[in-house]
Amino acid sequence: MTHNPVSDSLSEPLLQGGEEPQLGHTVVQVSATAATSNGTAHPTGTIQKTLQRKGSGDSDGRQAESLSVSVRRCSTLQTTAALLTLQLGWGLWLLPCDFARLGWVFGIVVLALLAIATSYSGSLFTRLYGAVPQAVLFGDVGDAAAGRVGRISVYITIYSLDATRCIILHLAATQSLFHALSPSLQQVLPLWQCSVIVAVVVLLLGQIRYLTQLSWFFMTGTAAQLVAIAIVVYDMLLYRGSPGEGGDASDAALHLGATLTAERHQELVYDSPLFPSDVSTSNWTPAAMAVLNMIFAYGGQFAFLEIMSSMRTPNNFSKAVMMCTGIMTALYGGFGAIGYWSKGASVHGIAVFSMRAGVLAQIAAAFIFFQALAQYLVNLNVWTHNLLVLSSRRSKRPSNSGELWDEDNSRAGHMSTGDHSSGHWLAATAFVAAYSAVIAVAVPFFCTLVGLVTSVTYLTTAYTLPAIFALKLFPNMNTVEKWWLKALIPISIILSLIGFVASIKTYMIEASGGEGM
């Protein structure tokens, strides 16, 4: 079984001075944090172990050592908070652009449909967990429903998501650093240099294998996101329309194509129509990309089982998802509406990079750099751990065995990030940082990468596989829901195919110097 990053990545005895735990000490073993759909860390629970000696009653007077374990589980409110930090990430910054591509009517409709779909997925995952109560990972549910094929399908999807999320977050950190530094340097800093800086920083910080030691940095990332949101909303409310009306767009923004030139801005009417004026049968790609961005913003189902297994009352998980979804929808809708009202149909890409040039724009870019870096470190840690576990499992399996996913083999491998050798960990983190840095420079189009990852992994994890597993595990479900799930499978697959094509088309347009999202 693939190791649970919620528990495996963070199992570290926390005694001051790094001393070994002694009998009679209470050791905080885990302050659990897991990777997020948009990359943020979320707390899940605390496990405490108390070591003590007890007389065994043996005739020779020897004492036996015993280990008592107490586990603190999450309440519904704590789980709601964990879900918020899991799902409320970089998708938020794309909402004004999404509204600009869809218009008021379709933007609100898609947002409402995704809120309903996400709430339903919370209910469906709760029932799937109830059917497989011993499940720790979504792969366990896949195994119960469809055997080894189901488990492998989940693992391939999740591992692909892990690998590509590192690229997305590397690009996010790179572009944030680019916008924060270039104006102060009074020159356009080459993007590859920013990518190298990000790679070096995450490689150094990534050698801290226990994420509990970086909890302060994750809290800083969350606070940085809130400050950046406040700055951007202030700018949008105060300065409606072209950045050129209150100050020229920065050279950095122009270089990345995130903001149009002042001349181009003057030619555009800053209007926010009910329906998009440029969407047709021959120009459907921007609207499709906007829908994919919204799906990405609501993504998080890949970690639902892990979070649910940390709850005191897993049956209340659907309530936590509904509360989280309600809060997210209000924030997404509010931020998207303000951005669309302020910048109109011409807003493109990440909202922070469409601000007026000035000190506030640099400060906002610096804050979201820390947000991206914090999320990147979590994903780097989890993906590195999984890579080393897979490598170890493959080297330990018998030569005549074809079972890469064999459960006994997985247990024989490393059980926590601290079990890996320093050399192996350095090599694996260097590999992930290197390929992320190269691809981020080769494909410096954030919306395009988000659309591609969403079409290939998020839709499959959130809707296609859960629907298949539910049909197999609940043969006696009511007829209406059964037909809905049967329809959901081809719908999600078709959306994935459309999204994949739209992402490729958008990349081709952007790579040739055109305008994508």
KAHU-V104079 format. One record per residue. OMEGA is omega in whole degrees, -180 to 180 (999 if undefined). D_CENTER is the distance of its C-alpha to the mean C-alpha in Angstrom with 2 decimals. Layout:
OMEGA&D_CENTER, OMEGA&D_CENTER
This chain:
176&21.82, -174&18.55, -179&18.04, -179&15.83, 179&13.53, -177&14.10, -172&17.74, -172&18.39, -168&16.52, -177&18.16, -177&21.67, 173&23.91, -176&27.30, 174&27.33, -178&30.96, 178&32.20, 178&33.63, -177&31.82, 177&34.74, 178&34.77, -180&34.55, 177&38.10, -179&39.63, 179&39.55, 170&36.39, -174&33.44, 173&30.32, -173&26.85, -175&25.08, 163&21.46, -159&19.52, 176&16.44, -178&12.97, -179&9.95, -178&6.53, 173&3.89, 174&2.28, 171&2.71, -175&3.41, 179&6.50, 177&9.10, 178&10.96, 180&14.60, -179&16.01, -180&19.59, 177&22.36, 179&24.75, 176&28.15, 178&30.84, 179&34.45, -179&36.85, 176&40.48, 176&43.83, 175&45.97, -177&49.47, -179&49.65, 180&53.25, -178&54.24, -179&57.86, 175&57.10, -180&55.21, 180&51.96, 179&48.84, 179&45.71, 178&42.22, -178&39.82, 177&36.20, -175&35.18, 174&31.58, -176&30.25, 177&26.75, -178&25.35, -177&23.05, 172&20.86, 179&22.53, 179&21.26, 177&20.74, 178&18.84, 176&16.55, 178&16.13, 178&15.22, 179&12.64, 179&11.07, 179&11.32, 177&9.54, -169&6.66, -176&6.71, -175&8.70, -173&7.11, 176&8.20, 179&9.09, -175&11.86, -180&13.62, -174&14.26, 177&16.04, 177&19.48, 180&19.39, 177&18.49, 180&21.44, 179&23.59, -175&23.15, -174&23.74, -177&26.18, -172&26.58, -178&27.54, 178&25.02, 179&22.19, -179&23.10, -180&23.78, 179&20.45, -180&18.66, 180&21.01, 179&20.66, 176&16.88, 178&17.43, -179&20.09, 180&18.19, 177&15.27, 178&18.03, 180&19.85, 176&17.04, 177&16.99, -178&20.72, 179&20.61, 178&18.26, 180&20.59, 176&23.55, 178&22.17, 177&21.67, 179&25.20, 179&26.57, -172&25.16, 179&25.37, -176&25.21, 174&21.72, 178&19.16, 178&16.64, 177&16.21, 177&18.38, 176&21.16, 177&21.28, 179&21.40, 180&24.23, -176&26.11, -172&25.95, 177&26.50, -176&27.33, 179&26.24, 179&25.22, 180&22.76, -179&21.27, 178&21.09, 178&19.54, -176&16.61, 179&16.35, -180&16.66, -178&13.87, -180&11.43, 175&12.78, 178&12.57, 178&8.85, -176&8.76, -176&11.35, 177&10.20, 177&6.74, 178&9.27, -180&11.48, -177&9.44, 174&8.81, 178&12.43, 179&13.68, 179&12.24, -179&13.96, -179&16.94, 177&17.63, 178&17.32, 178&19.78, -179&21.91, -180&22.39, -173&23.04, -171&25.65, 180&27.45, -180&29.43, 180&30.74, 180&31.81, 175&33.54, 179&32.45, 180&29.60, 178&27.84, -176&27.06, -178&23.40, 178&23.79, 176&25.04, 180&21.97, 178&19.86, 178&22.26, 179&22.07, -179&18.29, -180&18.77, -179&21.59, -178&19.89, 178&16.85, 179&19.43, -180&21.61, -179&19.16, 178&17.50, 171&20.91, -169&20.36, -179&19.25, -175&19.15, 176&16.24, 179&18.68, 179&20.60, -177&17.82, 178&17.17, -179&19.17, 178&16.95, 176&13.80, 177&16.10, 179&17.23, 179&13.84, 178&13.49, 179&17.14, 178&16.81, -179&14.45, 178&17.11, 180&19.90, 178&18.54, 180&18.24, -180&21.82, -178&23.09, 179&21.79, 177&23.14, -180&26.39, -178&26.73, -180&26.17, -175&28.66, -175&31.19, 179&31.14, 176&30.95, -173&31.32, 172&31.55, -180&30.57, -180&34.02, -179&35.72, -176&34.85, -176&34.34, 175&33.59, -176&30.16, 176&29.27, 180&30.00, -180&26.46, -180&25.13, -178&27.89, -179&27.24, -178&23.65, -180&24.79, 179&22.41, -179&25.57, 178&28.79, -179&32.09, 180&34.35, 179&36.86, 179&34.43, -177&33.28, 180&36.93, -176&37.37, 174&34.59, -177&35.21, -178&32.55, 177&32.46, -175&29.83, 178&31.37, 180&30.79, -180&30.22, -176&29.00, -173&32.14, -180&30.94, 178&29.36, -180&31.72, 180&31.98, -178&32.02, -177&29.20, -173&26.55, -179&23.77, 179&22.49, 179&22.33, 178&20.49, 178&17.85, 178&17.59, 178&17.05, 178&14.24, 179&12.54, 177&13.14, 177&11.82, -179&8.43, 179&8.84, -176&9.78, -180&7.37, -177&6.85, -179&10.07, -179&9.21, -177&9.51, -177&12.30, -180&15.10, 180&14.21, -179&14.08, -178&17.18, 179&19.08, -177&18.98, 172&20.70, -179&24.43, -177&24.81, 180&22.24, 179&24.19, -177&22.97, -180&19.31, 177&19.90, 178&21.31, 179&18.30, 180&16.10, 178&18.85, 179&19.06, -179&15.39, 178&15.54, 179&18.77, 180&17.56, -179&14.56, 178&17.06, 180&19.55, 180&17.35, -179&16.02, -180&19.58, -178&21.23, 179&19.30, -179&19.52, 179&23.17, 180&24.13, -180&22.71, 178&24.43, -176&27.59, -173&27.70, 178&27.01, -175&27.95, -176&27.27, -180&27.15, -177&23.82, 172&21.59, -176&18.09, -172&16.27, -178&18.47, -176&18.98, 176&20.66, 179&23.04, 171&24.65, 178&28.27, 180&29.02, -177&29.90, -179&29.04, 179&26.62, 178&24.56, -180&24.50, 179&23.61, 179&20.67, 178&19.43, 179&20.01, -179&18.08, 171&14.87, 178&15.53, 176&15.29, -179&12.07, -179&10.52, 179&12.52, 180&11.47, 180&7.73, -178&9.19, 178&11.62, -179&9.58, 177&8.01, -179&11.59, -177&13.21, -177&11.78, 177&12.25, 178&15.62, -179&16.72, 178&16.15, -179&17.97, 176&20.83, 179&21.10, 179&21.44, 180&23.94, -179&25.85, -179&26.02, -179&27.39, -177&29.97, -176&31.12, 178&31.66, -177&35.27, -179&36.38, -179&37.54, 176&34.30, -174&31.92, 175&29.34, -174&26.26, -178&24.43, -175&27.39, -179&26.60, 177&29.41, -177&28.35, -180&24.87, 179&26.55, -179&28.86, -177&26.09, -177&24.29, 177&23.06, -178&21.21, -179&20.01, -179&23.45, 180&25.30, 177&24.46, -179&27.04, 180&26.36, 178&27.42, -179&25.11, 179&22.11, -179&23.15, -178&23.67, 179&20.32, 177&18.34, 178&20.75, -179&20.14, 180&16.35, -178&16.91, -178&19.81, 177&18.44, -180&15.38, -178&18.04, -178&20.37, 179&18.17, 178&16.73, -179&20.44, 180&21.60, -175&19.15, -176&18.53, -171&17.42, -178&13.97, 180&14.44, 178&15.90, 178&13.13, 179&10.62, -179&13.46, -180&14.18, 180&10.90, -178&10.82, -175&14.49, -171&14.46, -172&11.73, -179&10.01, 179&13.55, -178&14.98, -173&12.77, -170&12.96, -173&16.59, -177&18.68, 178&18.59, 179&18.76, 179&21.69, -178&23.46, -180&23.18, 179&24.38, 180&27.36, -177&28.36, -178&27.98, -178&29.48, -176&32.48, 178&34.27, -176&31.76, -171&33.34, -177&34.21, -179&32.24, 179&28.87, 179&29.83, 177&30.56, 179&27.39, 177&25.30, 178&27.59, -177&26.98, -178&23.20, 179&23.07, 179&24.87, -179&23.26, 178&19.69, 179&21.14, 177&23.02, 178&20.07, 180&18.22, 178&21.42, 180&21.95, 179&18.47, 179&19.04, -180&22.47, 180&21.39, 179&18.83, 179&21.65, 179&24.15, 178&22.11, -180&21.67, 179&25.41, -177&26.28, -180&24.26, 179&25.46, 177&29.00, 180&28.71, -177&28.24, -179&25.98, 179&22.91, 999&20.65
